[in-house]
C-alpha cells in the first residue's frame, strides 16, 4: 500500500479509461485527486490538463495522469507549465524511459488509443520507476529553464 496521491483528469474522449484507472489505482492503495470530467458531455481538454498541472505547481500532488481521445492535446496543454514534464505514452518501454531519462511527472494516454490492461501496466511502470539523474539531469533542467 502507498500513501501517494495521484491527480487524474480527462476529457469526454477518455472518461471510460479514466473511470477504470481511478478504481484500479484506489484498489492498489493510491489516494486519487479526481479533477474530472465525470460525465459524457463534450468539454475542452486544455481545462483538464491545466487542472492537473496546477495541482502539481501548487504542490498538492507530485504526479499526474491525463487522458483525452488521443492523449495529444491534453499533454500539450499540461506542458504549457514549466513545472510539468508530461509524456504521451503508448507502451511500457515509453513509460519506463520517460521516468528514467526525463523525470516526467505526468503521463498521458489516448482513451481511443490504448486499452485498460496496457494502461495499467504503463501506469504501474511510471509510478514505480526512478529517475536515473546523472547525464539526464542537465537535460531535464533545460526543460524548465532553457537558459541553463
N, C-alpha and C positions, 0 to 999 in steps of 0.2 A: 504494500500500500504506500501511497505517496500523499503528501500534503500540498503538492504543487497545484496552482490554479492556472488553467489554460483559458485564454479568451478565444471565442469562436464566433464566427459570423458568416453569413452567406446572403446571396440574393435569392430570388424566387427560382432560379435555374438550378439550384443545388440544395433546396430545402430537404428533400428526402435523404440525401447523403449526410447533411449536417445533423439531422434528427438521429440518424443511425449512429453517427460518431459521438454525439453527446451521450447517448446511452452506453456505448462501448467504453468511452473514457470514464464515465462515472462508475461503471462496473469494475474498472481497474483501479479505482480509488482516487482519481483526479477530481479536484474541485473545478467546476466549469463556470466561467463567466459568459453566459449566452447573450450575445449582443444583437440577436435577430438574424434574420427575419423569421417570423413564426407563422406565416400564412402564405398562401399561393399567389397573392396579388403581386403584380409587377411593381418592382422597386428599382431604384438606381444603385447599382453595385458600389460606386465610389463612397456613398454614405456609410456602407457597412465596412469597407476596407479602412476608412478613416476612423471608425469607432474602435476597431482593434488596435490600429496604430496609436490612437490617442491613449488607450489603456496602457500600452507599453510605455509611451512617452511619459505618462504621469506616474509610472511605477506601480500601478495596480496589479499588473502581471508582468512576467518576463518573456512569455512565449504566446504565440497565437496561431490559429488555424483559420484560413479564409477559403471560401468556395463561391464560385459563380458558375455559369453554364460551361465556360471553357477554362476558367481559372486565370485567364489572361488579364482581363480588365481589372479585376479586384486586386491582383498582385501589383499592377501598375499603380493603382490608387494608393495602396499601402506604402509603396516605395517612394511616394512623394515626401515622406517624413524621413529626415536624416537619421533618426534613431532606428529605423526599420531596415532589415535585410530580409526581404520576402522572396522566396523562391517558389516558382511553379514547378511541381514535381509530378512525374508520371510513373516512376518506378522506385524500388527500394535503393538502388545504387544512387540515384539522384538525391534521395532523402538523406542518405549517409554522407555523400560528398558535400552537400550544402551545409551540413553541420561541421564536418571535419575541416573544410577548406574556407568556407565563407562565414562561419559563425552565424548562420541565418537564425533569426529569432521568430520568424513567421514562415509557415509553409502554406502553399496554396494548391488547390485542386479544382479541376473542372468536374462539376456534377454530371455532366453529359459525356465525360471522357474517361472516367475511372469508376470501377465498381467498389462496393463496400469492403470486400475482402482485401483487395490490394491497398485501398486507402488505409485500412487498419495496419497493415504491415508497414506502410510508409510512415504513418504517424508514430508507431512504436519505435521505428528506427530513428526518426527525427528527435523524439523525446529522450532517447537513451544514448545517443551518440555525442561524444565530447568534441569540442573544438581542438584541433591539433596545435594551434598557435604557431610558434616558430616563424618560418618564412611567410606564412599566410597572414600573420598579424599585421604587417605593414600594408598589405593589400586591403585588408578589412578596414584599417584606419583610413585609407584613402576613400573608401566608400562614403564615409560620413564627413570627411574633410578633404576635398580634392587638392588642397594646397600642401598636404603632408608630403 
